[in-house]
Amino acid sequence: MPHYEFFCRDCKKFFDQILSLVDYEEGEVKCPHCDSTNIEQRWSAFSVITSKKSA
Ligand SMILES: [Zn+2]
């Protein structure tokens, strides 16, 4: 399941949500702390860099 990280502009807290893409695209994301929809998405720790391989 995709995992998204969000920031609530109202209570200034970060939270994560595990959503289907449909839920995400329909904007069904609410802050679990204050129930606000005034949030922005963060893209942190999403791409894991595996550049070095020590055989
Ligand atoms: Zn909030």
mmCIF file of the protein (N, C-alpha, C, O) and its ligand, coordinates in Angstrom:
data_MODEL
# 
_entry.id   MODEL 
# 
loop_
_entity.id 
_entity.type 
_entity.pdbx_number_of_molecules 
1 polymer     1 
2 non-polymer 1 
# 
_entity_poly.entity_id                      1 
_entity_poly.type                           'polypeptide(L)' 
_entity_poly.nstd_linkage                   no 
_entity_poly.nstd_monomer                   no 
_entity_poly.pdbx_seq_one_letter_code       MPHYEFFCRDCKKFFDQILSLVDYEEGEVKCPHCDSTNIEQRWSAFSVITSKKSA 
_entity_poly.pdbx_seq_one_letter_code_can   MPHYEFFCRDCKKFFDQILSLVDYEEGEVKCPHCDSTNIEQRWSAFSVITSKKSA 
_entity_poly.pdbx_strand_id                 A 
# 
loop_
_entity_poly_seq.entity_id 
_entity_poly_seq.num 
_entity_poly_seq.mon_id 
_entity_poly_seq.hetero 
1 1  MET n 
1 2  PRO n 
1 3  HIS n 
1 4  TYR n 
1 5  GLU n 
1 6  PHE n 
1 7  PHE n 
1 8  CYS n 
1 9  ARG n 
1 10 ASP n 
1 11 CYS n 
1 12 LYS n 
1 13 LYS n 
1 14 PHE n 
1 15 PHE n 
1 16 ASP n 
1 17 GLN n 
1 18 ILE n 
1 19 LEU n 
1 20 SER n 
1 21 LEU n 
1 22 VAL n 
1 23 ASP n 
1 24 TYR n 
1 25 GLU n 
1 26 GLU n 
1 27 GLY n 
1 28 GLU n 
1 29 VAL n 
1 30 LYS n 
1 31 CYS n 
1 32 PRO n 
1 33 HIS n 
1 34 CYS n 
1 35 ASP n 
1 36 SER n 
1 37 THR n 
1 38 ASN n 
1 39 ILE n 
1 40 GLU n 
1 41 GLN n 
1 42 ARG n 
1 43 TRP n 
1 44 SER n 
1 45 ALA n 
1 46 PHE n 
1 47 SER n 
1 48 VAL n 
1 49 ILE n 
1 50 THR n 
1 51 SER n 
1 52 LYS n 
1 53 LYS n 
1 54 SER n 
1 55 ALA n 
# 
loop_
_struct_asym.id 
_struct_asym.entity_id 
A 1 
B 2 
# 
loop_
_chem_comp.id 
_chem_comp.type 
_chem_comp.mon_nstd_flag 
ALA 'L-peptide linking' y 
ARG 'L-peptide linking' y 
ASN 'L-peptide linking' y 
ASP 'L-peptide linking' y 
CYS 'L-peptide linking' y 
GLN 'L-peptide linking' y 
GLU 'L-peptide linking' y 
GLY 'peptide linking'   y 
HIS 'L-peptide linking' y 
ILE 'L-peptide linking' y 
LEU 'L-peptide linking' y 
LYS 'L-peptide linking' y 
MET 'L-peptide linking' y 
PHE 'L-peptide linking' y 
PRO 'L-peptide linking' y 
SER 'L-peptide linking' y 
THR 'L-peptide linking' y 
TRP 'L-peptide linking' y 
TYR 'L-peptide linking' y 
VAL 'L-peptide linking' y 
ZN  non-polymer         . 
# 
_pdbx_entity_nonpoly.entity_id   2 
_pdbx_entity_nonpoly.name        ? 
_pdbx_entity_nonpoly.comp_id     ZN 
# 
_pdbx_nonpoly_scheme.asym_id         B 
_pdbx_nonpoly_scheme.entity_id       2 
_pdbx_nonpoly_scheme.mon_id          ZN 
_pdbx_nonpoly_scheme.ndb_seq_num     1 
_pdbx_nonpoly_scheme.pdb_seq_num     101 
_pdbx_nonpoly_scheme.auth_seq_num    101 
_pdbx_nonpoly_scheme.pdb_mon_id      ZN 
_pdbx_nonpoly_scheme.auth_mon_id     ZN 
_pdbx_nonpoly_scheme.pdb_strand_id   A 
_pdbx_nonpoly_scheme.pdb_ins_code    . 
# 
loop_
_atom_site.group_PDB 
_atom_site.id 
_atom_site.type_symbol 
_atom_site.label_atom_id 
_atom_site.label_alt_id 
_atom_site.label_comp_id 
_atom_site.label_asym_id 
_atom_site.label_entity_id 
_atom_site.label_seq_id 
_atom_site.pdbx_PDB_ins_code 
_atom_site.Cartn_x 
_atom_site.Cartn_y 
_atom_site.Cartn_z 
_atom_site.occupancy 
_atom_site.B_iso_or_equiv 
_atom_site.pdbx_formal_charge 
_atom_site.auth_seq_id 
_atom_site.auth_comp_id 
_atom_site.auth_asym_id 
_atom_site.auth_atom_id 
_atom_site.pdbx_PDB_model_num 
ATOM   1   N  N  . MET A 1 1  ? 0.847   -1.205 0.000  1.00 0.00 ? 1   MET A N  1 
ATOM   2   C  CA . MET A 1 1  ? 0.000   0.000  0.000  1.00 0.00 ? 1   MET A CA 1 
ATOM   3   C  C  . MET A 1 1  ? 0.876   1.245  0.000  1.00 0.00 ? 1   MET A C  1 
ATOM   4   O  O  . MET A 1 1  ? 1.868   1.309  0.726  1.00 0.00 ? 1   MET A O  1 
ATOM   5   N  N  . PRO A 1 2  ? 0.521   2.214  -0.794 1.00 0.00 ? 2   PRO A N  1 
ATOM   6   C  CA . PRO A 1 2  ? 1.294   3.451  -0.794 1.00 0.00 ? 2   PRO A CA 1 
ATOM   7   C  C  . PRO A 1 2  ? 1.131   4.220  0.500  1.00 0.00 ? 2   PRO A C  1 
ATOM   8   O  O  . PRO A 1 2  ? 0.069   4.233  1.122  1.00 0.00 ? 2   PRO A O  1 
ATOM   9   N  N  . HIS A 1 3  ? 2.187   4.836  0.865  1.00 0.00 ? 3   HIS A N  1 
ATOM   10  C  CA . HIS A 1 3  ? 2.245   5.524  2.139  1.00 0.00 ? 3   HIS A CA 1 
ATOM   11  C  C  . HIS A 1 3  ? 2.581   6.976  1.851  1.00 0.00 ? 3   HIS A C  1 
ATOM   12  O  O  . HIS A 1 3  ? 3.582   7.265  1.196  1.00 0.00 ? 3   HIS A O  1 
ATOM   13  N  N  . TYR A 1 4  ? 1.763   7.882  2.330  1.00 0.00 ? 4   TYR A N  1 
ATOM   14  C  CA . TYR A 1 4  ? 1.951   9.295  2.052  1.00 0.00 ? 4   TYR A CA 1 
ATOM   15  C  C  . TYR A 1 4  ? 2.177   10.059 3.347  1.00 0.00 ? 4   TYR A C  1 
ATOM   16  O  O  . TYR A 1 4  ? 1.613   9.737  4.392  1.00 0.00 ? 4   TYR A O  1 
ATOM   17  N  N  . GLU A 1 5  ? 3.005   11.065 3.246  1.00 0.00 ? 5   GLU A N  1 
ATOM   18  C  CA . GLU A 1 5  ? 3.235   11.913 4.406  1.00 0.00 ? 5   GLU A CA 1 
ATOM   19  C  C  . GLU A 1 5  ? 2.665   13.294 4.135  1.00 0.00 ? 5   GLU A C  1 
ATOM   20  O  O  . GLU A 1 5  ? 2.842   13.851 3.052  1.00 0.00 ? 5   GLU A O  1 
ATOM   21  N  N  . PHE A 1 6  ? 1.985   13.833 5.120  1.00 0.00 ? 6   PHE A N  1 
ATOM   22  C  CA . PHE A 1 6  ? 1.314   15.117 4.971  1.00 0.00 ? 6   PHE A CA 1 
ATOM   23  C  C  . PHE A 1 6  ? 1.667   16.053 6.112  1.00 0.00 ? 6   PHE A C  1 
ATOM   24  O  O  . PHE A 1 6  ? 2.117   15.643 7.182  1.00 0.00 ? 6   PHE A O  1 
ATOM   25  N  N  . PHE A 1 7  ? 1.442   17.325 5.833  1.00 0.00 ? 7   PHE A N  1 
ATOM   26  C  CA . PHE A 1 7  ? 1.638   18.343 6.847  1.00 0.00 ? 7   PHE A CA 1 
ATOM   27  C  C  . PHE A 1 7  ? 0.344   19.141 6.968  1.00 0.00 ? 7   PHE A C  1 
ATOM   28  O  O  . PHE A 1 7  ? -0.190  19.621 5.968  1.00 0.00 ? 7   PHE A O  1 
ATOM   29  N  N  . CYS A 1 8  ? -0.151  19.280 8.175  1.00 0.00 ? 8   CYS A N  1 
ATOM   30  C  CA . CYS A 1 8  ? -1.369  20.041 8.407  1.00 0.00 ? 8   CYS A CA 1 
ATOM   31  C  C  . CYS A 1 8  ? -1.009  21.501 8.650  1.00 0.00 ? 8   CYS A C  1 
ATOM   32  O  O  . CYS A 1 8  ? -0.223  21.817 9.544  1.00 0.00 ? 8   CYS A O  1 
ATOM   33  N  N  . ARG A 1 9  ? -1.590  22.385 7.848  1.00 0.00 ? 9   ARG A N  1 
ATOM   34  C  CA . ARG A 1 9  ? -1.283  23.803 7.994  1.00 0.00 ? 9   ARG A CA 1 
ATOM   35  C  C  . ARG A 1 9  ? -2.011  24.412 9.182  1.00 0.00 ? 9   ARG A C  1 
ATOM   36  O  O  . ARG A 1 9  ? -1.628  25.474 9.673  1.00 0.00 ? 9   ARG A O  1 
ATOM   37  N  N  . ASP A 1 10 ? -3.046  23.750 9.636  1.00 0.00 ? 10  ASP A N  1 
ATOM   38  C  CA . ASP A 1 10 ? -3.823  24.305 10.743 1.00 0.00 ? 10  ASP A CA 1 
ATOM   39  C  C  . ASP A 1 10 ? -3.159  24.043 12.094 1.00 0.00 ? 10  ASP A C  1 
ATOM   40  O  O  . ASP A 1 10 ? -2.991  24.961 12.896 1.00 0.00 ? 10  ASP A O  1 
ATOM   41  N  N  . CYS A 1 11 ? -2.791  22.811 12.338 1.00 0.00 ? 11  CYS A N  1 
ATOM   42  C  CA . CYS A 1 11 ? -2.192  22.508 13.641 1.00 0.00 ? 11  CYS A CA 1 
ATOM   43  C  C  . CYS A 1 11 ? -0.690  22.281 13.542 1.00 0.00 ? 11  CYS A C  1 
ATOM   44  O  O  . CYS A 1 11 ? -0.035  21.973 14.538 1.00 0.00 ? 11  CYS A O  1 
ATOM   45  N  N  . LYS A 1 12 ? -0.144  22.436 12.329 1.00 0.00 ? 12  LYS A N  1 
ATOM   46  C  CA . LYS A 1 12 ? 1.306   22.378 12.115 1.00 0.00 ? 12  LYS A CA 1 
ATOM   47  C  C  . LYS A 1 12 ? 1.910   21.049 12.545 1.00 0.00 ? 12  LYS A C  1 
ATOM   48  O  O  . LYS A 1 12 ? 2.977   20.996 13.157 1.00 0.00 ? 12  LYS A O  1 
ATOM   49  N  N  . LYS A 1 13 ? 1.207   19.989 12.212 1.00 0.00 ? 13  LYS A N  1 
ATOM   50  C  CA . LYS A 1 13 ? 1.724   18.668 12.556 1.00 0.00 ? 13  LYS A CA 1 
ATOM   51  C  C  . LYS A 1 13 ? 1.865   17.823 11.307 1.00 0.00 ? 13  LYS A C  1 
ATOM   52  O  O  . LYS A 1 13 ? 1.145   17.989 10.322 1.00 0.00 ? 13  LYS A O  1 
ATOM   53  N  N  . PHE A 1 14 ? 2.819   16.913 11.386 1.00 0.00 ? 14  PHE A N  1 
ATOM   54  C  CA . PHE A 1 14 ? 2.983   15.952 10.309 1.00 0.00 ? 14  PHE A CA 1 
ATOM   55  C  C  . PHE A 1 14 ? 2.231   14.683 10.654 1.00 0.00 ? 14  PHE A C  1 
ATOM   56  O  O  . PHE A 1 14 ? 2.086   14.320 11.821 1.00 0.00 ? 14  PHE A O  1 
ATOM   57  N  N  . PHE A 1 15 ? 1.767   14.035 9.638  1.00 0.00 ? 15  PHE A N  1 
ATOM   58  C  CA . PHE A 1 15 ? 1.134   12.737 9.835  1.00 0.00 ? 15  PHE A CA 1 
ATOM   59  C  C  . PHE A 1 15 ? 1.266   11.908 8.579  1.00 0.00 ? 15  PHE A C  1 
ATOM   60  O  O  . PHE A 1 15 ? 1.471   12.460 7.497  1.00 0.00 ? 15  PHE A O  1 
ATOM   61  N  N  . ASP A 1 16 ? 1.156   10.624 8.690  1.00 0.00 ? 16  ASP A N  1 
ATOM   62  C  CA . ASP A 1 16 ? 1.168   9.781  7.513  1.00 0.00 ? 16  ASP A CA 1 
ATOM   63  C  C  . ASP A 1 16 ? -0.170  9.112  7.336  1.00 0.00 ? 16  ASP A C  1 
ATOM   64  O  O  . ASP A 1 16 ? -0.908  8.854  8.286  1.00 0.00 ? 16  ASP A O  1 
ATOM   65  N  N  . GLN A 1 17 ? -0.443  8.848  6.106  1.00 0.00 ? 17  GLN A N  1 
ATOM   66  C  CA . GLN A 1 17 ? -1.664  8.143  5.761  1.00 0.00 ? 17  GLN A CA 1 
ATOM   67  C  C  . GLN A 1 17 ? -1.315  7.061  4.759  1.00 0.00 ? 17  GLN A C  1 
ATOM   68  O  O  . GLN A 1 17 ? -0.475  7.249  3.879  1.00 0.00 ? 17  GLN A O  1 
ATOM   69  N  N  . ILE A 1 18 ? -1.962  5.952  4.908  1.00 0.00 ? 18  ILE A N  1 
ATOM   70  C  CA . ILE A 1 18 ? -1.861  4.908  3.895  1.00 0.00 ? 18  ILE A CA 1 
ATOM   71  C  C  . ILE A 1 18 ? -3.162  4.935  3.113  1.00 0.00 ? 18  ILE A C  1 
ATOM   72  O  O  . ILE A 1 18 ? -4.242  4.675  3.643  1.00 0.00 ? 18  ILE A O  1 
ATOM   73  N  N  . LEU A 1 19 ? -3.022  5.258  1.834  1.00 0.00 ? 19  LEU A N  1 
ATOM   74  C  CA . LEU A 1 19 ? -4.209  5.506  1.023  1.00 0.00 ? 19  LEU A CA 1 
ATOM   75  C  C  . LEU A 1 19 ? -4.141  4.726  -0.270 1.00 0.00 ? 19  LEU A C  1 
ATOM   76  O  O  . LEU A 1 19 ? -3.060  4.405  -0.762 1.00 0.00 ? 19  LEU A O  1 
ATOM   77  N  N  . SER A 1 20 ? -5.284  4.432  -0.803 1.00 0.00 ? 20  SER A N  1 
ATOM   78  C  CA . SER A 1 20 ? -5.316  4.025  -2.202 1.00 0.00 ? 20  SER A CA 1 
ATOM   79  C  C  . SER A 1 20 ? -5.201  5.278  -3.056 1.00 0.00 ? 20  SER A C  1 
ATOM   80  O  O  . SER A 1 20 ? -5.468  6.384  -2.586 1.00 0.00 ? 20  SER A O  1 
ATOM   81  N  N  . LEU A 1 21 ? -4.812  5.106  -4.291 1.00 0.00 ? 21  LEU A N  1 
ATOM   82  C  CA . LEU A 1 21 ? -4.694  6.262  -5.169 1.00 0.00 ? 21  LEU A CA 1 
ATOM   83  C  C  . LEU A 1 21 ? -6.033  6.956  -5.372 1.00 0.00 ? 21  LEU A C  1 
ATOM   84  O  O  . LEU A 1 21 ? -6.085  8.176  -5.535 1.00 0.00 ? 21  LEU A O  1 
ATOM   85  N  N  . VAL A 1 22 ? -7.099  6.197  -5.363 1.00 0.00 ? 22  VAL A N  1 
ATOM   86  C  CA . VAL A 1 22 ? -8.423  6.778  -5.538 1.00 0.00 ? 22  VAL A CA 1 
ATOM   87  C  C  . VAL A 1 22 ? -8.752  7.701  -4.375 1.00 0.00 ? 22  VAL A C  1 
ATOM   88  O  O  . VAL A 1 22 ? -9.239  8.813  -4.581 1.00 0.00 ? 22  VAL A O  1 
ATOM   89  N  N  . ASP A 1 23 ? -8.491  7.251  -3.169 1.00 0.00 ? 23  ASP A N  1 
ATOM   90  C  CA . ASP A 1 23 ? -8.728  8.090  -2.001 1.00 0.00 ? 23  ASP A CA 1 
ATOM   91  C  C  . ASP A 1 23 ? -7.902  9.365  -2.076 1.00 0.00 ? 23  ASP A C  1 
ATOM   92  O  O  . ASP A 1 23 ? -8.381  10.459 -1.774 1.00 0.00 ? 23  ASP A O  1 
ATOM   93  N  N  . TYR A 1 24 ? -6.671  9.200  -2.480 1.00 0.00 ? 24  TYR A N  1 
ATOM   94  C  CA . TYR A 1 24 ? -5.780  10.340 -2.552 1.00 0.00 ? 24  TYR A CA 1 
ATOM   95  C  C  . TYR A 1 24 ? -6.270  11.346 -3.594 1.00 0.00 ? 24  TYR A C  1 
ATOM   96  O  O  . TYR A 1 24 ? -6.317  12.546 -3.325 1.00 0.00 ? 24  TYR A O  1 
ATOM   97  N  N  . GLU A 1 25 ? -6.625  10.867 -4.756 1.00 0.00 ? 25  GLU A N  1 
ATOM   98  C  CA . GLU A 1 25 ? -7.029  11.770 -5.834 1.00 0.00 ? 25  GLU A CA 1 
ATOM   99  C  C  . GLU A 1 25 ? -8.377  12.420 -5.565 1.00 0.00 ? 25  GLU A C  1 
ATOM   100 O  O  . GLU A 1 25 ? -8.668  13.493 -6.093 1.00 0.00 ? 25  GLU A O  1 
ATOM   101 N  N  . GLU A 1 26 ? -9.177  11.796 -4.771 1.00 0.00 ? 26  GLU A N  1 
ATOM   102 C  CA . GLU A 1 26 ? -10.454 12.406 -4.419 1.00 0.00 ? 26  GLU A CA 1 
ATOM   103 C  C  . GLU A 1 26 ? -10.341 13.354 -3.235 1.00 0.00 ? 26  GLU A C  1 
ATOM   104 O  O  . GLU A 1 26 ? -11.331 13.941 -2.799 1.00 0.00 ? 26  GLU A O  1 
ATOM   105 N  N  . GLY A 1 27 ? -9.145  13.496 -2.727 1.00 0.00 ? 27  GLY A N  1 
ATOM   106 C  CA . GLY A 1 27 ? -8.904  14.451 -1.657 1.00 0.00 ? 27  GLY A CA 1 
ATOM   107 C  C  . GLY A 1 27 ? -9.510  14.047 -0.333 1.00 0.00 ? 27  GLY A C  1 
ATOM   108 O  O  . GLY A 1 27 ? -9.934  14.886 0.463  1.00 0.00 ? 27  GLY A O  1 
ATOM   109 N  N  . GLU A 1 28 ? -9.543  12.730 -0.110 1.00 0.00 ? 28  GLU A N  1 
ATOM   110 C  CA . GLU A 1 28 ? -10.141 12.236 1.121  1.00 0.00 ? 28  GLU A CA 1 
ATOM   111 C  C  . GLU A 1 28 ? -9.146  12.236 2.273  1.00 0.00 ? 28  GLU A C  1 
ATOM   112 O  O  . GLU A 1 28 ? -9.194  11.366 3.142  1.00 0.00 ? 28  GLU A O  1 
ATOM   113 N  N  . VAL A 1 29 ? -8.267  13.189 2.278  1.00 0.00 ? 29  VAL A N  1 
ATOM   114 C  CA . VAL A 1 29 ? -7.247  13.214 3.310  1.00 0.00 ? 29  VAL A CA 1 
ATOM   115 C  C  . VAL A 1 29 ? -7.577  14.280 4.332  1.00 0.00 ? 29  VAL A C  1 
ATOM   116 O  O  . VAL A 1 29 ? -7.755  15.452 4.000  1.00 0.00 ? 29  VAL A O  1 
ATOM   117 N  N  . LYS A 1 30 ? -7.654  13.855 5.577  1.00 0.00 ? 30  LYS A N  1 
ATOM   118 C  CA . LYS A 1 30 ? -7.906  14.797 6.663  1.00 0.00 ? 30  LYS A CA 1 
ATOM   119 C  C  . LYS A 1 30 ? -6.844  14.643 7.722  1.00 0.00 ? 30  LYS A C  1 
ATOM   120 O  O  . LYS A 1 30 ? -6.283  13.565 7.917  1.00 0.00 ? 30  LYS A O  1 
ATOM   121 N  N  . CYS A 1 31 ? -6.578  15.731 8.396  1.00 0.00 ? 31  CYS A N  1 
ATOM   122 C  CA . CYS A 1 31 ? -5.659  15.678 9.519  1.00 0.00 ? 31  CYS A CA 1 
ATOM   123 C  C  . CYS A 1 31 ? -6.280  14.862 10.647 1.00 0.00 ? 31  CYS A C  1 
ATOM   124 O  O  . CYS A 1 31 ? -7.412  15.128 11.052 1.00 0.00 ? 31  CYS A O  1 
ATOM   125 N  N  . PRO A 1 32 ? -5.552  13.873 11.157 1.00 0.00 ? 32  PRO A N  1 
ATOM   126 C  CA . PRO A 1 32 ? -6.093  13.076 12.253 1.00 0.00 ? 32  PRO A CA 1 
ATOM   127 C  C  . PRO A 1 32 ? -6.131  13.824 13.576 1.00 0.00 ? 32  PRO A C  1 
ATOM   128 O  O  . PRO A 1 32 ? -6.775  13.382 14.527 1.00 0.00 ? 32  PRO A O  1 
ATOM   129 N  N  . HIS A 1 33 ? -5.443  14.951 13.634 1.00 0.00 ? 33  HIS A N  1 
ATOM   130 C  CA . HIS A 1 33 ? -5.364  15.708 14.889 1.00 0.00 ? 33  HIS A CA 1 
ATOM   131 C  C  . HIS A 1 33 ? -6.513  16.698 15.023 1.00 0.00 ? 33  HIS A C  1 
ATOM   132 O  O  . HIS A 1 33 ? -7.131  16.807 16.082 1.00 0.00 ? 33  HIS A O  1 
ATOM   133 N  N  . CYS A 1 34 ? -6.795  17.421 13.934 1.00 0.00 ? 34  CYS A N  1 
ATOM   134 C  CA . CYS A 1 34 ? -7.802  18.473 14.031 1.00 0.00 ? 34  CYS A CA 1 
ATOM   135 C  C  . CYS A 1 34 ? -8.885  18.344 12.958 1.00 0.00 ? 34  CYS A C  1 
ATOM   136 O  O  . CYS A 1 34 ? -9.776  19.188 12.862 1.00 0.00 ? 34  CYS A O  1 
ATOM   137 N  N  . ASP A 1 35 ? -8.802  17.279 12.151 1.00 0.00 ? 35  ASP A N  1 
ATOM   138 C  CA . ASP A 1 35 ? -9.828  17.003 11.154 1.00 0.00 ? 35  ASP A CA 1 
ATOM   139 C  C  . ASP A 1 35 ? -9.858  18.037 10.026 1.00 0.00 ? 35  ASP A C  1 
ATOM   140 O  O  . ASP A 1 35 ? -10.850 18.147 9.305  1.00 0.00 ? 35  ASP A O  1 
ATOM   141 N  N  . SER A 1 36 ? -8.793  18.774 9.882  1.00 0.00 ? 36  SER A N  1 
ATOM   142 C  CA . SER A 1 36 ? -8.723  19.777 8.829  1.00 0.00 ? 36  SER A CA 1 
ATOM   143 C  C  . SER A 1 36 ? -8.370  19.134 7.496  1.00 0.00 ? 36  SER A C  1 
ATOM   144 O  O  . SER A 1 36 ? -7.702  18.101 7.450  1.00 0.00 ? 36  SER A O  1 
ATOM   145 N  N  . THR A 1 37 ? -8.818  19.746 6.432  1.00 0.00 ? 37  THR A N  1 
ATOM   146 C  CA . THR A 1 37 ? -8.384  19.334 5.099  1.00 0.00 ? 37  THR A CA 1 
ATOM   147 C  C  . THR A 1 37 ? -7.391  20.334 4.521  1.00 0.00 ? 37  THR A C  1 
ATOM   148 O  O  . THR A 1 37 ? -7.037  20.263 3.344  1.00 0.00 ? 37  THR A O  1 
ATOM   149 N  N  . ASN A 1 38 ? -6.950  21.257 5.352  1.00 0.00 ? 38  ASN A N  1 
ATOM   150 C  CA . ASN A 1 38 ? -5.976  22.249 4.918  1.00 0.00 ? 38  ASN A CA 1 
ATOM   151 C  C  . ASN A 1 38 ? -4.570  21.683 5.105  1.00 0.00 ? 38  ASN A C  1 
ATOM   152 O  O  . ASN A 1 38 ? -3.838  22.058 6.021  1.00 0.00 ? 38  ASN A O  1 
ATOM   153 N  N  . ILE A 1 39 ? -4.225  20.771 4.205  1.00 0.00 ? 39  ILE A N  1 
ATOM   154 C  CA . ILE A 1 39 ? -2.986  20.028 4.367  1.00 0.00 ? 39  ILE A CA 1 
ATOM   155 C  C  . ILE A 1 39 ? -2.170  20.091 3.089  1.00 0.00 ? 39  ILE A C  1 
ATOM   156 O  O  . ILE A 1 39 ? -2.692  20.403 2.018  1.00 0.00 ? 39  ILE A O  1 
ATOM   157 N  N  . GLU A 1 40 ? -0.914  19.799 3.210  1.00 0.00 ? 40  GLU A N  1 
ATOM   158 C  CA . GLU A 1 40 ? -0.089  19.670 2.031  1.00 0.00 ? 40  GLU A CA 1 
ATOM   159 C  C  . GLU A 1 40 ? 0.695   18.374 2.099  1.00 0.00 ? 40  GLU A C  1 
ATOM   160 O  O  . GLU A 1 40 ? 0.990   17.847 3.172  1.00 0.00 ? 40  GLU A O  1 
ATOM   161 N  N  . GLN A 1 41 ? 1.019   17.886 0.921  1.00 0.00 ? 41  GLN A N  1 
ATOM   162 C  CA . GLN A 1 41 ? 1.708   16.607 0.883  1.00 0.00 ? 41  GLN A CA 1 
ATOM   163 C  C  . GLN A 1 41 ? 3.206   16.800 0.948  1.00 0.00 ? 41  GLN A C  1 
ATOM   164 O  O  . GLN A 1 41 ? 3.748   17.756 0.393  1.00 0.00 ? 41  GLN A O  1 
ATOM   165 N  N  . ARG A 1 42 ? 3.851   15.907 1.615  1.00 0.00 ? 42  ARG A N  1 
ATOM   166 C  CA . ARG A 1 42 ? 5.312   15.901 1.673  1.00 0.00 ? 42  ARG A CA 1 
ATOM   167 C  C  . ARG A 1 42 ? 5.806   14.654 0.963  1.00 0.00 ? 42  ARG A C  1 
ATOM   168 O  O  . ARG A 1 42 ? 5.167   13.602 0.983  1.00 0.00 ? 42  ARG A O  1 
ATOM   169 N  N  . TRP A 1 43 ? 6.946   14.804 0.346  1.00 0.00 ? 43  TRP A N  1 
ATOM   170 C  CA . TRP A 1 43 ? 7.552   13.641 -0.308 1.00 0.00 ? 43  TRP A CA 1 
ATOM   171 C  C  . TRP A 1 43 ? 8.895   13.386 0.333  1.00 0.00 ? 43  TRP A C  1 
ATOM   172 O  O  . TRP A 1 43 ? 9.936   13.697 -0.247 1.00 0.00 ? 43  TRP A O  1 
ATOM   173 N  N  . SER A 1 44 ? 8.879   12.842 1.485  1.00 0.00 ? 44  SER A N  1 
ATOM   174 C  CA . SER A 1 44 ? 10.132  12.576 2.163  1.00 0.00 ? 44  SER A CA 1 
ATOM   175 C  C  . SER A 1 44 ? 10.340  11.086 2.293  1.00 0.00 ? 44  SER A C  1 
ATOM   176 O  O  . SER A 1 44 ? 9.392   10.316 2.446  1.00 0.00 ? 44  SER A O  1 
ATOM   177 N  N  . ALA A 1 45 ? 11.565  10.705 2.231  1.00 0.00 ? 45  ALA A N  1 
ATOM   178 C  CA . ALA A 1 45 ? 11.943  9.311  2.446  1.00 0.00 ? 45  ALA A CA 1 
ATOM   179 C  C  . ALA A 1 45 ? 11.198  8.385  1.494  1.00 0.00 ? 45  ALA A C  1 
ATOM   180 O  O  . ALA A 1 45 ? 10.904  7.235  1.817  1.00 0.00 ? 45  ALA A O  1 
ATOM   181 N  N  . PHE A 1 46 ? 10.910  8.904  0.340  1.00 0.00 ? 46  PHE A N  1 
ATOM   182 C  CA . PHE A 1 46 ? 10.133  8.100  -0.593 1.00 0.00 ? 46  PHE A CA 1 
ATOM   183 C  C  . PHE A 1 46 ? 11.033  7.339  -1.549 1.00 0.00 ? 46  PHE A C  1 
ATOM   184 O  O  . PHE A 1 46 ? 10.746  6.199  -1.915 1.00 0.00 ? 46  PHE A O  1 
ATOM   185 N  N  . SER A 1 47 ? 12.115  7.972  -1.946 1.00 0.00 ? 47  SER A N  1 
ATOM   186 C  CA . SER A 1 47 ? 13.051  7.320  -2.857 1.00 0.00 ? 47  SER A CA 1 
ATOM   187 C  C  . SER A 1 47 ? 14.269  6.855  -2.078 1.00 0.00 ? 47  SER A C  1 
ATOM   188 O  O  . SER A 1 47 ? 14.979  7.648  -1.459 1.00 0.00 ? 47  SER A O  1 
ATOM   189 N  N  . VAL A 1 48 ? 14.481  5.604  -2.123 1.00 0.00 ? 48  VAL A N  1 
ATOM   190 C  CA . VAL A 1 48 ? 15.631  5.042  -1.427 1.00 0.00 ? 48  VAL A CA 1 
ATOM   191 C  C  . VAL A 1 48 ? 16.770  4.918  -2.414 1.00 0.00 ? 48  VAL A C  1 
ATOM   192 O  O  . VAL A 1 48 ? 16.647  4.284  -3.462 1.00 0.00 ? 48  VAL A O  1 
ATOM   193 N  N  . ILE A 1 49 ? 17.857  5.524  -2.063 1.00 0.00 ? 49  ILE A N  1 
ATOM   194 C  CA . ILE A 1 49 ? 19.005  5.507  -2.967 1.00 0.00 ? 49  ILE A CA 1 
ATOM   195 C  C  . ILE A 1 49 ? 19.913  4.332  -2.643 1.00 0.00 ? 49  ILE A C  1 
ATOM   196 O  O  . ILE A 1 49 ? 20.463  4.227  -1.547 1.00 0.00 ? 49  ILE A O  1 
ATOM   197 N  N  . THR A 1 50 ? 20.049  3.472  -3.604 1.00 0.00 ? 50  THR A N  1 
ATOM   198 C  CA . THR A 1 50 ? 20.939  2.332  -3.441 1.00 0.00 ? 50  THR A CA 1 
ATOM   199 C  C  . THR A 1 50 ? 21.987  2.404  -4.541 1.00 0.00 ? 50  THR A C  1 
ATOM   200 O  O  . THR A 1 50 ? 21.941  1.640  -5.505 1.00 0.00 ? 50  THR A O  1 
ATOM   201 N  N  . SER A 1 51 ? 22.903  3.299  -4.395 1.00 0.00 ? 51  SER A N  1 
ATOM   202 C  CA . SER A 1 51 ? 23.882  3.520  -5.446 1.00 0.00 ? 51  SER A CA 1 
ATOM   203 C  C  . SER A 1 51 ? 25.113  2.630  -5.285 1.00 0.00 ? 51  SER A C  1 
ATOM   204 O  O  . SER A 1 51 ? 25.775  2.281  -6.262 1.00 0.00 ? 51  SER A O  1 
ATOM   205 N  N  . LYS A 1 52 ? 25.400  2.278  -4.061 1.00 0.00 ? 52  LYS A N  1 
ATOM   206 C  CA . LYS A 1 52 ? 26.606  1.494  -3.839 1.00 0.00 ? 52  LYS A CA 1 
ATOM   207 C  C  . LYS A 1 52 ? 26.244  0.041  -3.527 1.00 0.00 ? 52  LYS A C  1 
ATOM   208 O  O  . LYS A 1 52 ? 25.393  -0.262 -2.690 1.00 0.00 ? 52  LYS A O  1 
ATOM   209 N  N  . LYS A 1 53 ? 26.908  -0.795 -4.217 1.00 0.00 ? 53  LYS A N  1 
ATOM   210 C  CA . LYS A 1 53 ? 26.757  -2.219 -3.920 1.00 0.00 ? 53  LYS A CA 1 
ATOM   211 C  C  . LYS A 1 53 ? 28.119  -2.798 -3.582 1.00 0.00 ? 53  LYS A C  1 
ATOM   212 O  O  . LYS A 1 53 ? 29.036  -2.795 -4.403 1.00 0.00 ? 53  LYS A O  1 
ATOM   213 N  N  . SER A 1 54 ? 28.229  -3.276 -2.400 1.00 0.00 ? 54  SER A N  1 
ATOM   214 C  CA . SER A 1 54 ? 29.471  -3.942 -2.031 1.00 0.00 ? 54  SER A CA 1 
ATOM   215 C  C  . SER A 1 54 ? 29.261  -5.427 -2.190 1.00 0.00 ? 54  SER A C  1 
ATOM   216 O  O  . SER A 1 54 ? 28.596  -6.072 -1.379 1.00 0.00 ? 54  SER A O  1 
ATOM   217 N  N  . ALA A 1 55 ? 29.823  -5.942 -3.217 1.00 0.00 ? 55  ALA A N  1 
ATOM   218 C  CA . ALA A 1 55 ? 29.606  -7.340 -3.569 1.00 0.00 ? 55  ALA A CA 1 
ATOM   219 C  C  . ALA A 1 55 ? 30.160  -8.274 -2.508 1.00 0.00 ? 55  ALA A C  1 
ATOM   220 O  O  . ALA A 1 55 ? 30.061  -9.493 -2.646 1.00 0.00 ? 55  ALA A O  1 
HETATM 221 ZN ZN . ZN  B 2 .  ? -4.354  19.405 11.950 1.00 0.00 2 101 ZN  A ZN 1 
# 
